[in-house]
Amino acid sequence: MQNTILLVEDEAGLADSLTTEFQLEDFNVIQAHDGQQALDLFRANEATINLIILDWMLPKLDGFSVLRRIRKTSQVPIIMLTARDYIGDKVAGLTGGADDYVTKPFEMEELLARIEVALRHSQPAADATASYSVADLSVNTDTKRVTRGNRIIPLTQREYELLVALIANQDQPCSRDELLDTVWGVDFDGQPNILDVYVRNLRNKLDTPNSSKLIHTVRGVGYMLSAQVAEE
């Protein structure tokens, strides 16, 4: 079965070139050339879209705004594709819900590899434990539903994978390298601080002013999810 990519890119030449490459790799491609069109096409084809390649600088509605609106209802993998190389923009994109970030100019092989990883990570593991719970936090790995108390917590695919990696090893410290390998893959060569960005995202989504902290920093090691251990 073909995977479908929603390609959101306002440069017609680049969009057509990428479409040709994706089709050669047996992807179905839907093109959008501005932010509003991207939202309209996504809503019309949400059930069949497996991944979004999303440019940052777009007419009508910028890519970051598109990202935030899609994340309100969907956890479809999203790779930001942009000429913006400022680290603050990368952090903003990842914090806003992007699963990955590719800076122009790029090699096609790199983009295809990142697409493969994003699609692989979006597939549930067949032998995964059905559910986990710590304190009032629950994770159902069949439905990918995450709740804390009475709140349903929307997570990006990468945030969800990080949470599962932590909760599957609850009360046990997980090293930074272990978490990076599990969530981003052993071949990941991006910024190591991406882990800290995603941990911060999870904490912001899981915790409220009246709730206990569940994700703890283990100095010199990494992170641990526990209802009992105070953060060091």
Buried (B, 14 or more C-beta within 10 A) or exposed (E): EEBBBBBBBBEEEBBBEBBEBBEEEEBBBBBBBBBBBBBEBBEEEEEEBBBBBBBBBBEBBBBBBBBEBBBEEBBBBBBBBBEBEEEEBBBBBBBBBBBBBBBEEEEEEEBBEBBBBBBEBBEEEEEEEEEBEBBBBBBEBEEBBBBBEEBEBBBBBBBBBBBBBBBBBBEEBBEBEBBBBBBBBEEBEEBEEBBBBBBBBBBEBBBEEEBEBBBBBBEEEBBBBBBEBEEE
